[in-house]
Amino acid sequence: MNWNPKLAQFTDISAIQALIPSSVLTLQAPYYSQAQMDAALGPVFGVDRQLIHDGTYYVVENDDRIIGCGGWSRRKTLFGGDQCRSSPDPELNPASEPARIRAFFVHPDWARRGVGRSILLACEAAIRAARFHSIELVATLAGEPLYASCGYAATERFNIDLNDGLRLPVVRMRKPIPPDSGL
């Protein structure tokens, strides 16, 4: 299908908040334990209102229902919801720092149907227009294959520390934006 990502509005937050646990608890289950997913919901897998405020967060709808979301950022934070942040992140320098791909979630009923890829392509076009020279993200183990298929290379594997001594394995990935290319 041809999905048409649109910029998220603050009125979309409740639908996004409902989508996130459904996406995480189903699509991440082959890679993470129930305890890891529960601990990561909110601090790692959560809404970041700064992205919506900046006009860099997208949603995809089907029959007026949000079935996917994700975005990019010109700010320093690599991942996570906004519940622990009290002020806006500093902005990145497009000439020397990579833009960030952030907070992708797809409803399990719509997984592997191009929803995430359509959002990623919209993000990449906006990042290029903002004159960044590279893109960085922190992928879950479930998300790594999508990003790899879109030209992102793993640069580091690490764990995010969660409550109760739990750790969430993730992958830092990067993609250059060659001058005068369409990505």
Sequence and secondary structure as in RCSB ss.txt:
>XXXX:A:sequence
MNWNPKLAQFTDISAIQALIPSSVLTLQAPYYSQAQMDAALGPVFGVDRQLIHDGTYYVVENDDRIIGCGGWSRR
KTLFGGDQCRSSPDPELNPASEPARIRAFFVHPDWARRGVGRSILLACEAAIRAARFHSIELVATLAGEPLYASC
GYAATERFNIDLNDGLRLPVVRMRKPIPPDSGL
>XXXX:A:secstr
     EE  GGGHHHHHHHHHHHHHHHSTTTS HHHHHHHBTTTBS  HHHHHHT EEEEEETTEEEEEEEEESB
S  S  STT  S   B  TTTS EEEEEEEE GGGTTTTHHHHHHHHHHHHHHHTT SEEEEEEETTTHHHHHHT
T EEEEEEEEE GGG EEEEEEEEEE  TT   
